[in-house]
């Protein structure tokens, strides 16, 4: 599945003449904040996709997500915000986020649990 999504992202990038990787990865950082991750998991649970998102957080293989599942997990307002911030069509954004979000969440949660707060500078 990841080879398929990589190929699809590449085709979309070629068709648009832009790099989805840079535009979307920049916006992914806002999704990886502790409170936002908790919200994503909550929405995923409501959509019946909680086990998929938990696979990204926990140890082991990350289950892939489809663009439609990403729309359900993020919610339409977040998708709209991502479209507005990147200037890319919704289908392109959803395809790219489906490709990048599982690995990004996995790297943000290396101990297999959601972070409880943003890192702070302790003196």
Secondary structure as UniProt FT lines:
FT   HELIX           2..16
FT   HELIX           20..31
FT   HELIX           34..46
FT   TURN            47..48
FT   HELIX           50..57
FT   HELIX           67..74
FT   HELIX           76..86
FT   HELIX           90..108
FT   TURN            109..111
//
